[in-house]
């Protein structure tokens, strides 16, 4: 099989997931507004490091399930598909804000250490159980048992780097009041698109088990 095709699919799904507003987006937004660009960039790097935890859990868990207990892997796959479908339905039902609230033009008046911002970003992402389940489900759907460890590590490194870069980009954009307000008001469209993609992944996983 083509591992690059597998990587391309992982990259697309990961991009849709990371682009959807959630806890990570919220912490970067808060730090960009309250503490400024430096703190937001540090938090973004912490979020990227948190991805490595999820990737590690996913790789180890999937490997053990495939190698030792096939029936348990099938059970997990069904649960994973249901979880993906649940996330998809929740995302599709995302609504636009009832009232368009203006984004305040706040000036940075507080300071936060880079170390603390980095740690906060890491904890926000790394200790999010929904993110762990999402990555575990993603690897169950896409990754092949024949994929070598070197490629799996490459996948994980890419997703950690891409996540950090994405939120670093947002850190720059979110300091611009007009762009920040637009993302807050239109972010529900990201949720809806990702919801459709998650439902497709869930159906793909169930189909592969039949």
SULWOLIN-V370483 format. One record per pair of residues at least 12 apart in sequence whose C-alpha atoms are under 8 Angstrom apart, sorted by sequence separation. I is the first residue (numbers start at 1). J is the second residue. D is the distance in whole Angstrom. If there is no record, write none. Layout:
BEGIN
[[I,J,D] [I,J,D]]
END
This chain:
BEGIN
[[28,40,5] [31,43,8] [28,41,8] [28,43,6] [27,43,8] [28,44,7] [24,47,7] [84,134,7] [80,133,8] [84,137,7] [81,137,7] [80,137,5] [77,137,7] [141,201,7] [77,140,7] [141,204,8] [77,141,8] [141,205,6] [46,117,8] [47,118,8] [50,121,8] [34,106,8] [36,108,6] [42,114,6] [46,118,5] [50,122,5] [54,126,7] [105,177,7] [33,106,7] [34,107,8] [35,108,6] [39,112,6] [42,115,8] [45,118,6] [46,119,6] [49,122,6] [50,123,7] [53,126,6] [104,177,8] [33,107,8] [34,108,6] [35,109,7] [39,113,7] [43,117,5] [44,118,7] [46,120,7] [47,121,5] [48,122,7] [50,124,8] [51,125,7] [58,132,8] [62,136,7] [103,177,7] [33,108,7] [34,109,7] [35,110,6] [39,114,6] [42,117,6] [43,118,4] [46,121,4] [47,122,5] [50,125,5] [51,126,6] [57,132,7] [61,136,8] [34,110,7] [35,111,6] [38,114,7] [42,118,5] [43,119,7] [45,121,7] [46,122,4] [47,123,8] [50,126,4] [35,112,6] [40,117,7] [43,120,6] [44,121,6] [45,122,8] [46,123,8] [47,124,7] [49,126,8] [50,127,8] [54,131,7] [58,135,6] [59,136,8] [62,139,7] [103,180,8] [39,117,6] [43,121,4] [47,125,5] [54,132,5] [58,136,4] [62,140,7] [103,181,6] [39,118,8] [42,121,8] [43,122,7] [47,126,7] [57,136,7] [66,145,7] [102,181,7] [55,135,7] [59,139,8] [54,135,6] [55,136,8] [58,139,7] [54,136,7] [63,145,8] [100,185,7] [97,185,6] [96,185,7] [96,186,7] [96,188,6] [59,152,8] [95,188,6] [27,121,7] [94,188,6] [94,189,8] [24,121,7] [27,124,8] [94,191,6] [94,192,6] [92,191,6] [93,192,7] [24,124,7] [56,156,8] [91,191,5] [92,192,4] [23,124,7] [24,125,6] [55,156,6] [91,192,5] [92,193,7] [23,125,8] [92,194,8] [91,194,7] [92,195,5] [52,156,6] [91,195,5] [92,196,7] [51,156,8] [52,157,7] [90,195,7] [88,194,7] [89,195,6] [88,195,4] [51,159,7] [52,160,6] [87,195,7] [88,196,6] [51,160,5] [88,197,7] [50,160,8] [88,198,5] [89,199,8] [48,159,8] [49,160,6] [87,198,7] [88,199,5] [48,160,5] [51,163,8] [48,161,6] [85,198,6] [48,162,8] [84,198,6] [85,199,5] [48,163,5] [49,164,8] [84,199,7] [47,163,7] [48,164,4] [47,164,6] [84,201,7] [85,202,6] [46,164,8] [84,202,6] [44,163,8] [45,164,5] [44,164,5] [45,165,8] [81,201,7] [82,202,7] [44,165,8] [81,202,4] [45,167,8] [80,202,8] [81,203,7] [44,167,5] [45,168,7] [44,168,6] [81,205,6] [81,206,7] [41,167,7] [41,168,5] [44,171,8] [78,205,8] [10,138,8] [40,168,7] [77,205,7] [78,206,7] [77,206,8] [41,171,6] [40,171,6] [10,142,7] [9,142,7] [37,171,6] [37,172,7] [74,209,7] [6,142,7] [6,143,7] [37,175,7] [28,167,7] [32,171,6] [36,175,8] [33,174,8] [25,167,8] [28,170,8] [29,171,7] [32,174,6] [33,175,7] [28,171,7] [32,175,6] [3,147,7] [10,155,8] [14,159,7] [18,163,7] [29,174,7] [19,166,8] [3,151,8] [7,155,7] [11,159,7] [18,166,8] [21,187,6] [20,187,7] [21,188,8] [21,190,7] [20,190,5] [21,191,7] [19,190,7] [20,191,6] [16,190,8] [20,194,7] [16,193,8] [17,194,7] [16,194,6] [13,197,8]]
END
